[in-house]
Amino acid sequence: MQNVKKINDKIAIAMTPLTPEDLQEAAQSGYKSVMNLRDPGEQGFIRYEGSQADIRGLEYVNLPVKPDQLNEELADRVMQQIDALPKPTLIHCKSGLRSGMMALMNVAIHEGMSPEDAMQKGKEMGLDCEGKPQMKEFFKTYVSTHAKTS
């Protein structure tokens, strides 16, 4: 599958919206679940994605994340859902920024990474929220207050 970046062995992100062919390839590649962070009102949202995932044996969840409405409660729900889904999980949005942010927050929290280290890992993967200061600040604050310490 093109445009997929592995965060670790449990979580990967798609840098583009998924097609039915991508879902088929994800299932054949061993993914167990798909999480869609797009809002059904977004242009290009595929309404039948859940049924397409189900047909291919993938557990599917759509949990819309709008960057301008990001808050701790929503992030908590996304983190809980990522943790609950069968692994490996493929997370996607439109461009990979929201999915990358959420995936990296999850990994940072579980691995006790600093927000700076997690953001650096994102930059190395081509995920950079420098142009989205509100998302960047939320990321830093959320990881700082939720990261597990050893």
URBEL-V208782 format. One record per residue. RES is the residue in one letter. SS is DSSP state (h for helix, s for strand, l for the rest). BURIAL is 1 if it has 24 or more other C-alpha atoms within 12 Angstrom, else 0. Layout:
# URBEL-V208782
res	ss	burial
RES	SS	BURIAL
RES	SS	BURIAL
This chain:
# URBEL-V208782
res	ss	burial
M	l	1
Q	l	0
N	l	0
V	s	1
K	s	1
K	s	1
I	l	1
N	l	0
D	l	0
K	l	1
I	s	1
A	s	1
I	s	1
A	s	1
M	l	1
T	l	1
P	l	1
L	l	1
T	l	1
P	h	0
E	h	0
D	h	1
L	h	1
Q	h	1
E	h	0
A	h	1
A	h	1
Q	h	0
S	l	0
G	l	1
Y	l	1
K	l	1
S	s	1
V	s	1
M	s	1
N	s	1
L	l	1
R	l	1
D	l	1
P	l	0
G	l	0
E	l	0
Q	l	0
G	l	0
F	l	0
I	l	1
R	l	0
Y	l	0
E	h	1
G	h	1
S	h	0
Q	h	1
A	h	1
D	h	0
I	h	0
R	l	1
G	l	0
L	l	1
E	s	1
Y	s	1
V	s	1
N	s	1
L	l	1
P	l	1
V	l	1
K	l	1
P	h	1
D	h	0
Q	h	0
L	l	1
N	l	0
E	h	0
E	h	0
L	h	0
A	h	1
D	h	0
R	h	0
V	h	1
M	h	1
Q	h	0
Q	h	1
I	h	1
D	h	1
A	h	0
L	l	1
P	l	0
K	l	1
P	l	1
T	s	1
L	s	1
I	s	1
H	s	1
C	l	1
K	l	1
S	l	1
G	l	1
L	h	1
R	h	1
S	h	1
G	h	1
M	h	1
M	h	1
A	h	1
L	h	1
M	h	1
N	h	1
V	h	1
A	h	1
I	h	1
H	h	1
E	h	0
G	l	0
M	l	1
S	l	1
P	h	1
E	h	0
D	h	0
A	h	1
M	h	1
Q	h	0
K	h	1
G	h	1
K	h	0
E	h	0
M	l	1
G	l	1
L	l	1
D	l	1
C	l	1
E	l	0
G	l	0
K	l	0
P	h	0
Q	h	0
M	h	1
K	h	1
E	h	0
F	h	1
F	h	1
K	h	1
T	h	0
Y	h	1
V	h	1
S	h	1
T	h	0
H	h	1
A	l	1
K	l	0
T	l	0
S	l	0
